[in-house]
Amino acid sequence: MAERQLTKEQLEFQQYARTWLAENAPPPPPVRLPISPIEVSSVAQRDYLQEWQSACYEAGLIGTDVPTEYGGGGREGCQRIANTEMSRSGTPFLINVVGLSMAVPTILVHGTEEQKRQFIPGALSGEEIWCQGFSEPGAGSDMANQQTFAEPRGDDWIVNGHKVWTSLGHFAKWMILIARTSHEHKYDGLTYFLCPIGGHPGVTVRPLIKMTGESGFNEVLFEDAVIPDSGRLDAIGKGWTVAMTTLTHERGAAEGAGSGGGDAGSALDSLIDLARKSQRGGVPASDDPVTRDAIMQQMIVAEGLRQNGRRARVPALVEHPMRLPLQQKVSGSEFSQENARLGIQIAGARSTLYKLDPAAPDAGHWPLAYMNSYGGTIAAGTNEIQRNILGERVLGLAKSK
Ligand SMILES: Cc1cc2nc3c(=O)[nH]c(=O)nc-3n(C[C@H](O)[C@H](O)[C@H](O)COP(=O)(O)OP(=O)(O)OC[C@H]3O[C@@H](n4cnc5c(N)ncnc54)[C@H](O)[C@@H]3O)c2cc1C
């Protein structure tokens, strides 16, 4: 954010965040960290990242905008500054990405006073990890086709069904869950729950292995699992509306909301660094005109992403609330993919060396980043679906058949 746009208090906060991060960067992790929170798979990674999130929370860099009665800092307009500083500092990402970017904003809009007090502080500190239970084997792009069913029984709901691609489900205490509560209406038959999962009777979490060999996501099976009615978020049958609040924040999260651990700028820095230490035709790849041109193209996109992030904060430019977040999600995920592809190209034959090979450039980052980048173009709604929404609902084009 341009410094001239900040108030005196915000400038002071920015300075504070910058200094705190410089002085309190955590020690190197005891184990290799994955590229993003949705690939965290070992207990050692989790513990290290939870400790870091807790430190950032105690320092006031997380939940900064959230009202103090719910465990936040009550400083309006400061979370974005903290996010920018965390990204710039190159410190690790925050593990509780679903809690911070999806559960907390949704609970703030739709939750009761008790729910806000019960659920928000643990999500901010990272003590209670959240996961998202939207996708099912037959309900991905067609999200309203939910088959997981929640049946009322006394003051409880009895849940049966099958969720899939549940990132962080293996460490989560809570899930934001959409379930069907009526077969009569497709959209109005859905209800949204804050559901206990870690160790909860009737809930089985099974890790799924990705092509990288990591297991950041899971399938989650519900067999007569009980959710108290106090875990229902908003009215029965209003689950679709509540889910749209979550998705607005999830897709907006592609802009870099609250996760630290680098941004388009630092991804580009890594690429330039790789080009400087790689050879092309007997000279450093950074002196090769074709490579330089490709990096310049990436710099242009990165600048576009940065400017879009700024435009999203100008109310007069946000005539359609989802236009910029959707654009950022599509462009940001494709930027990351192209960055990783270029890294592989620059590293040449050495990019076939994978993460356990000591001779692999940047400890095998580039092939790993390339494989993971495909997840980014699928998660939070595939880029094809985002393009459909942009075309039909933002540009007003004819509906696809
Ligand atoms: C890394 C990763 C993490 C994820 N984490 C979570 C999570 O934590 N929680 C969760 O609930 N889900 C999660 N997901 C699931 C994700 O939301 C779904 O994979 C996504 O919505 C697509 O659904 P699907 O996999 O069922 O594919 P499908 O919907 O079956 O789509 C298959 C293909 O068809 C295309 N397609 C489908 N319909 C159309 C259409 N109308 N027009 C054009 N093309 C179309 C799609 O673009 C895609 O290429 C994650 C996914 C990934 C990759």
The ligand as a Gaussian input file, in Angstrom:
#p B3LYP/6-31G(d) Opt

LIG

0 1
 C       -4.904000     -28.309000      -3.929000
 C       -6.387000     -28.377000      -3.716000
 C       -6.905000     -28.129000      -2.468000
 C       -8.293000     -28.202000      -2.265000
 N       -8.775000     -27.979000      -0.994000
 C      -10.105000     -28.093000      -0.764000
 C      -10.620000     -27.938000       0.562000
 O       -9.878000     -27.703000       1.520000
 N      -11.945000     -28.083000       0.746000
 C      -12.812000     -28.334000      -0.281000
 O      -14.014000     -28.405000      -0.020000
 N      -12.348000     -28.514000      -1.539000
 C      -11.017000     -28.391000      -1.803000
 N      -10.530000     -28.601000      -3.084000
 C      -11.462000     -29.026000      -4.118000
 C      -11.741000     -28.001000      -5.206000
 O      -12.595000     -26.988000      -4.739000
 C      -12.351000     -28.772000      -6.376000
 O      -11.370000     -29.667000      -6.860000
 C      -12.812000     -27.868000      -7.494000
 O      -13.930000     -27.127000      -7.100000
 C      -13.175000     -28.676000      -8.775000
 O      -14.075000     -29.691000      -8.480000
 P      -13.785000     -31.196000      -8.982000
 O      -12.413000     -31.575000      -8.528000
 O      -14.922000     -32.031000      -8.508000
 O      -13.751000     -31.122000     -10.549000
 P      -15.016000     -31.109000     -11.524000
 O      -16.024000     -30.159000     -11.041000
 O      -15.437000     -32.524000     -11.752000
 O      -14.371000     -30.520000     -12.855000
 C      -13.566000     -31.316000     -13.739000
 C      -13.127000     -30.452000     -14.898000
 O      -14.275000     -30.005000     -15.642000
 C      -14.286000     -28.592000     -15.741000
 N      -15.670000     -28.111000     -15.658000
 C      -16.642000     -28.529000     -14.806000
 N      -17.779000     -27.836000     -15.007000
 C      -17.517000     -26.944000     -16.016000
 C      -18.281000     -25.926000     -16.657000
 N      -19.546000     -25.690000     -16.314000
 N      -17.681000     -25.197000     -17.631000
 C      -16.375000     -25.410000     -17.967000
 N      -15.597000     -26.355000     -17.387000
 C      -16.156000     -27.107000     -16.421000
 C      -13.486000     -28.093000     -14.558000
 O      -12.943000     -26.798000     -14.802000
 C      -12.394000     -29.171000     -14.466000
 O      -11.361000     -28.890000     -15.384000
 C       -9.153000     -28.527000      -3.323000
 C       -8.618000     -28.782000      -4.584000
 C       -7.254000     -28.720000      -4.787000
 C       -6.719000     -29.009000      -6.148000

